[in-house]
C-alpha cells in the first residue's frame, strides 16, 4: 500500500482507519484484495442506502451505457433528466403535497448547500445565515461558514463570515427554553444579530454526533422562521432519501421547508448527484447565474429513477427501515446497559444511530476492534466520541444482528485492554 502514502495527499482520512485495499463490494459487504469481507455499517457516509452494486440499479445503468445514451450534458435537456423529473414528482413530491422546483447545482452535497445559501441571500437581499451548534454542511467556504467543527473551519484559511450559530435542540440540556436566545436577539435591535436571510438545519446531525432534533423542536423552528420572515433550509444530504424512515427526514415533524438540500443516496448507486429543492416562488435565478460543469450526470438520473421505482412506489421501505431501526436501538441499549461505565447514551432515528462513549478515546478504539472483526464503522461528534452506525437500508435483519454482535464484542475487548 506504499503507493498511497507516496503519492496521495496527507488529507486522506477514512483509509487510515481501515488500512486495507478494497476490491469488490455487493449488498452490505465490501471485500479486500486478500479476500476478507467486511460488513459495511458506513455505507459511503450514507451514500449507499440501497447497498453496494444493487443488482436492479446496476442492470439499468449498464443497459443505459451500452446504448450510447447521453452521459454528460451540462444542463441541456435529455431523456434521462426528463424521466427523473417525472418520477421524482410522481413518487416523492406529489404524494407529499410538495410543490418544489428542482435545481441541479453540481454533483455533491456541498454544491446543493452553496446553491441554497446563495438563493436565500438573493431572494431576501440579506446576508446572515443562522446555523446550529455541531452542524456540518460541507467543506466549501459557504458551507463551512455554517459548519460548527473548529478543525474543519480552520482549514478554510480565510475568515468565514455571515454565519451565526445558535443552540441545537437540547444543547443546553433543557436549562433554557427552546429558541429563547434566538427569538430574543431577533426582537432586540441592539442584539447585534442582523436579520437573517435563512436558517439552515439538519434534523439529525450526522457528523455532529447523531444529535436528533425532536419533532416539537423542528416545528418550533419552522414557526420562528415564519414569524420573522426567515427562509428555512433543511440539509437532508445525509439523512434524506429514507435514512430516517420517510423519504425526507423532516416529514415526521410535519413541516415544509422553503429549501431542501439532497445528495448522497439520491442516485441510489453511489454516483455523484445532488439537487436543491425550492418553493416555486423562490426560483428567482437568472439563467446561468449559478452553474457548473457536472450539474446533471445522466447515469445518476437513470439509477435514481430505478431507486424511486423499486423502493418508493409504496411505503414498504419506510416501514422496513423503522422496524430495523427498532432492532438496532434495542441492541444498542442492551450494550449500553452492559457497559454502563463506558457508554453515556444511545441516540438515533431510522437507520442512523450513535453509541455515545463517556471517554472520547474509546470510540475510535471500538471502531478499530470492529474493523479487525470485519465491520466498518466511523466515529462522529465534536470529540469523535460517538460510534456511528449508518448501514445500508437494505441490510437484512440477520446482517444487522451480526454487526451488532461485533460491536458488543469490540466494546468488551476495548474495555478489557483498558483495564489491563
N, C-alpha and C positions, 0 to 999 in steps of 0.2 A: 504493500500500500504506500510505499515511499513516494510514488509519483504524485499523490495528492499533497503530501507535505511539501514536496519540492516545487510544485507548480501552482497549486491552488492557494488563493489568498488566505491569510490568517483569520479572516472574518467567518470562515466556515464554522458551523455550530453543532447541528444535530449529529454529525458524523463523529464528533468527539465523544458523545455518549454511547454511540453504537459503532464501535470500531470493527466493522466488517464490510465486505463488498457485496452488496445485494445484486442478484442477477435476475430473478423471476419473482412474480407475485400473482396470486389468484385468491379471490374472495377475501378472507380475513387473514391471510398469511403472506409473508414475504420469505424468500429463500436466498441464502447467500451462496457464494461460489464454492463453499465447502460442503454444500448440501444440507446445511442446518436450516430448519424452518422456524420462523418467529411469528407468534400470534400478534397481530397488529392492533394495539389499543391507542394508536396515534392517528392513523388514517389520514396522513398528509396534513396534519393540523386541522382536520375537519374537512378536507377536500374530497375525501373518498367515502362519502356516505353510503354508496352502493357497492363498496368493496373494490378490490383491485381487479382490473380486466374483466369487469362484469360482462358475461358472455352475450347477453342480448344487445347491450350497447356496443360491444366490440364488433358484432356482426353488422350492425347498422353503419358503423364507422368504416369498416373495411369495404363494404359494398359501395359506400359513397366515394371513397378514394379510388376504388377500382374503376369507377365510371368516368373518371377525368372531370368530375364536378369541380365547381369553384372552391378554392381553398382560401385565397386571400382576395379581399375586395374593398378594403377600407370601409367607407360607409355607403358604397354602391348597393343597389337593390340586388338581392339574389333569392333564388327559390328557397334556399335553406333558411335565410333570415325570415322570409315571409312565413314559412311553416312554423318557425319558433315563435314568432309574434302571435300567430293564430292559436297555437296550442297553449302558450303561456296565458293568453287571455281566457281561453276556454277552461283550462284546468286549475288556474291559480287565481286570476283576478276576478272574473265574473262570479264564481261560486262564493267569493268573499265580499262581493259588493264593492270592489275597489276600482276606481276609475283613474288609474295611474297611466301616465305616458312613460315610455321606456327609452332611456338613453344608453347607448353603448359607449362608455367613456374610455375604454382601454382594457387590457386583459386581466388586471389584478384588483384585489380589494382596495388597495390604496388609491387606485385610479377612480374607483367609484366614490370613495370618500372625498377625494380632491374635487371631483365634479360637484358633489353635494355642497361642499363648503363654498365653492365659487358661485354656484347658483343661488344659494341662500343670500350671499352678500350682494349679488347683482339684483336680486328681486327686491330686497328690503332697503338697499342703499346703506346698510350698516355693516360694521366690520367685525365686532366682537362675536366670538362663538364660545358658548359655555359647554364644558365637558365635565367629567366627574373623576374623583379620586380613583386611582388604579385603572383608569381607562387605557385601552390600546386600540388605535385606529389606523396604524400603518407607519411606514418608515420614511415617507417623503415629507418635505418640510411642512406643508399644510397639515397633514395628518399627524405629524409629530407634535405640532403646536397644541393639539387637543389630546395628546397622549400623556399619561402620568409618569411612566417609568423614567427615573432620572438617568439611568445608564443609556437608554436609547435616546433620550432628549439631548444628552451631552454630545452624542455622536453627530449631531447636526452641524456643529462647528460655527453656528451663527445664532443670534438671538431668535427665539421663537415667540412671536408676538400675536396679539389679537385673540388670545385664548385665556379663559378664566376657568379654574377648576372649582367645583362645588362638591359637597359631601355626597357620596353614593348612598344608596339605601343601607341603613344600619351601620354606616361608617363610624358613627359616634355612639354605637351600642344603645340606641334608644334614649340617650340622655337629652337629646334636643328634638323637638317635633320636626317632622319632615318638612323641608323647604323653608324653615323659619328664617335661616340666614339669607337664602336666595330671594325669597319674597320681600324681606325687609330691605335688602340692598336695592332691589328693583324699585321699591316705593320711595326710597330716600335719594333725593337729587344730590346729596352730599356724600354718597357712599363711595364714589369713585368708579362704580361699575357703569360703563356705557351700556345703553340699551342694546342687548344682543340681537344679531341677525337670526341666530338659531341656537338650539341646544342639540348636542349630539350625544347619544346614549346607546350602550349595549344592554339588552335586557338581562343577559348573563355575561359577566366579564370573564372571558376565557383566559386570556393571558394574565389578567389581573388576579387570578386565583379562584376561578369558578365562584364568583360572587353573584348571587341570584337576587335580582330585584323582585319584590313582591308585585302582584297584580295591582294591589292598592297603591303602592308607591308609584307605579307607572301611570296609573290613572291620575294620581295627584300631579305628576309631572306634566301630563298632557293638559290638564286643567290650568296649571300655572302658565304654560305656553299660550294657551288660548286667551286667558285673561290679559296677558301682557303683549299680545300680538307678536309672539316669537315663533319662528318655524321649529318644528320638532323633526329631527333626523334620527332614525333608528339605524344603527350599524348592525346589520344582520349578516355580515360577511361570514362569520364562523358559526353562528347559532341559527341561521336560516336554513332553508331547504330541508326542513324536517328534523333538525338536530334535537330540538326540544319537544318534538311530537308533532305539532301543527306545522304547516309549511313555513309560516312566518312565526318567529318567536314571540311577537307582540300580540298574537291573536288571543291568547288566554286572558290578557288584560282588557280586551275589548276596545282598544284604542286604534286610531287611524293616523299614523304619522304623515307628515307633509311630504317627507322624502325618505326613501329606503335604499340602503346600500346592500347589494348582493354580489357574491362571487363564490370562491372556493368550490362547493359542491354543485354549483349551478349547472356546469356542463355534465355532471354525473360521471365523468370518466377521468377526471384529473386534468382535463385540457384547460388552458387559460381562458377565462370568460368572466366578465363582470357586467352588471347593469346598475344604473341609478334610476330608481323609480320616483316619479314626482307627480303630485296632484296637477291636473290638467292646466289650471290657471297659473301654475308656477313656471311653465315652459316658455320662458322669455328669452331664450338663447337666440342670438343671430346665427345664421348659417356659418358653420366653420369656426365659431367663437371658442369652442372647446373641442379639440380634435386630437388625433393620434393615429399612428400607422396601423396598430392592431386593435381597431375598435370593433371588429366583427369577424371573429375567427370561425369560418363556416363549418369546419369539422366539429367545433364545440356546439354550434347550433343543432347539428344532427344528433349528437349524443344527448344534448339537453332535451330535445323532443322525445327521444327514447325514454329518458328518465321520467318525464312528465306522463307519458302514455302508460308506461309499465308500472309506475309506483303512485301516481297521484290522480288517477281517474276516479278513485273512491277514497275511503278513509281507512283502508286496511293498514297502510304504512304508519299512519299516526297511532292507531290502536296498538300495533305491534311494538312500536318504539316506546310508548308509555309503559306497556307491560314489561318489556325488557329493562326499562329504567327502574321499575319497581324491584326487579330481580337484583340489579346492581346495588340499589340503595340498601336493600335488606342485607346483602352480603357485606357491604362496606360497614354498615352499622354494627354488624356482628364482629367484624375485625376491630372496629373502634372500641367496642366493649372489652374484647380480649386484651387489647393493647392500650388500655385507658391511660397508662403513663406516658405513652408516646404520641397518641393521636388526640388532637384537640377537638376535631369535629368532622362531619361529613356533610357535603353540600353539593347540590346539583339539580338538574332538571332533564327529563328525557334521557338521552344517552350522552350527557355531558356531566361528569362527576369529578369531585375532588376529595381526596383524603388529606386533611389538613394536619400537618405534624406540629407538635409542640416545639420541637427543635428543628429549625430550618435545615440543618446539616443532614438530617435523617432522610429527607425526601429524595435527593439525588442518589443516596446510598441504596434506598429501596428500589429505585428505578434501575440502578446498576445490577443489583442482585436479580431483578426480574429479567433483565437482558440476558444474563448468564443462564437463566432458566427458560429462555425462549419467549419472552414477552417484551414488546416495545411500548414504552410509556415515556412521557416527558414530565417535567415539573413546570409549575407556574406560580404566580403570586409575586409580590414585591421583593421577597427574600428567597424565592424559589422553594417555599415551604410546603407547597401543595403537590401531591402526587396526582396527576391529571389523567383522566380516562376519557378518550374520545373514540371508542370503537366504531367501525362501520355500522350503519343502521341495519345492515343485512347480516350481521354477526348472529349466529344461532345461539339459542339458549345454552346448548352444550358448550359451545366455544366461550361464551361469557363465563360459564361456570368454571371452565378450565383456567381462564385468565384470572378470575377472582381467587382461585386456589393458589395460583402462583404469587399473587400479591400478598396473600396471608403468609405463605412460606417465606417470601422475601423479607417481609417486615420482621418475622420471627428471627430469621438469620441475622439481620442487621442488629437487632436488639441483643442477641447473644454475643455478637462481636463487640458491641459497645460495652456490654457488661464485663467482658474479659479485659 
